[in-house]
Amino acid sequence: MALDSTLASIPADGFSLKLGTAWYDGSRWWAVVGGNPLGARWADPTQAVQGMNVLVGIINEGRGQSSAVVLSGVTEQPRPSSGQITAVGVDELLFAGDDGGVYATKRYLGAVSDYAVLDPVQLIWTMGNPTVLGIIGEVAVPPPAPPPPPPPVISTGTEVLTATASDTFGVGGWGRWAGGGEKVYSGSYGGYTLTGSFFYGAPRPALQGKTVTAIRFRVPQRLAVGNYNSAATIHLYAHTSQARPGGDVARVAGPFDISVTAGQGPSWVNISSAHPDFVGIANTLAAGGGISFAGDPYTGWTSRLTDPLAGQIELDWSA
């Protein structure tokens, strides 16, 4: 709820509590609530530190008037009121608080030499900083908390998929365009529609139960066909076939469009994790699917027989 709406909802002479922060602009202190700096009154004494959390009371005084009062600072846990000295430095004391925390301070009554390790001490806090008031008779130290659980083990890796086949579908089947040879073509030419695909064989056990976090695809050398002397945008899809099916492959995720230059050589492209079909592409590849080129413009690409790394895929994963 916006601050204006909050103020409007407080009845006349009503009172509301809000969490805010203290901000000093170089000339005066403000209480920032909901991103709005408020000129507030401050409970006396209040010792502020830039950015400290504060509890702000907002009072509706009627007639459209309201005022803010900073009542106190706010911390996640109470400050310890006592502790035990753990080390004595040249001008600094280290102590364990009765909350189990470990602290250091250069604020203390008397000389630093008045204190020794294991001395129980009384504390006071100002502006988030402790001052040691002196030695006291006894400190009730709470039992230590159990250690936190170890962080979960996260394993990561990269699975490399090398194409076991590449080919073009069109003109009545696979491998019948431009002499075959597992070259990959895409687009329309002479009244024919062509699609090209890379295949990678069976699903990889290393990817089962893993989350794919990044995908890189090695685009092959562009062939001198079509408008190969011009830049182009080509369209990549994930398909579901482990090897050449009887007909064209089923493209189920994509397209992922990439820009290629005139006569472009082999190059790696990242399939961005921000792409709306990233998860679908990743899951399809992990399940044994492949990559398909489809749609205009008419382009051709080196086969995996000419370049064994053509169409190679790297899948980064975590588990």
Phi, psi and omega in degrees: 000136179294155183299320180300318179293324178298314180297320182293333183277351179276124180293159178307139184063015178274174187216136179225145177254136179225149172270137179213192178227153177273139180219128178251121185266009181107343179227333178204163178268144177233154171256116183265118181235122180059033181081002182251118175290123179250133171286106189243157165273156186235134175302140186252125359271142169234124180250110188265153173233141182307123175085359181293149177285137181226155175259121187246126172264128180248124186247127174270112184267009180081168178057033178074009182257142174215158179219158181239143177229126174278116186273325183186169168282165181227132175233161180294325181223154178298149174288142177293142179264349179210168180194189181222130182296131178249339177198148179239119179261193180295316179220022186220145176247137171251137180213155173263122180285164178287000174265003181090353179278163179244132187224163174226146179208148172252015179249120180198152174276141182084197180264154179300332180288350177287348187246148179224159179303138180083357176295130171282136186228154176263143186236153168222149186239134174224131179054036177079005182245139181273147170237130177276118183275338181150179182275138177242171188289323187202144177238126175273103182269122180294154179299147181296144177287150177297150180296149179294153178296149179296149179296151179296145179279120179250118178258146180226164178186181178227126176256129182257125176254118177254132186299132174268346177198154172215147183190171179242135177254133179158170180054036175096007178160194181270144170070020183256001183257132173054039174082008177069233180072018178062018174290157186246121178238155179212148175108191183250137179206126177058034180085000178255146174251127185240144171226146180237148184217154171247142182236148188229007176083204188291159176303148181268121179304329182296341182262352183291129180076006180259161174254121178282126184253342180204146179229129175236135183236133181268103178288128183288181174296133177284135180273159182277067177228159181060212178272059185292345177272008179237152173293157182209161172249122181249163191237118181254142178228159168265134177241169192259004188265137176277336178212176182302123174277181179293322177244204178292158179288160175267111178273117190245348180214138182125190005279155167251109186272137176227151178263134178237152182267170177299127178059031187300138175276181179303138182205153178265142176230140176270129171272105191300137176293346177278350180296136183301336180257015184302313183296319179297318178296314182298313182295323180294316179294319180296332182273006177104008178281186182220195181247136179235140172262129180210153177092159178289157009278170178288120179219160176228153187218146181302143180277167178286347175288323178282319180232103183301341180267000179300131178076010180296146182235138172244124179245111173280138181223161174220157181212000000 
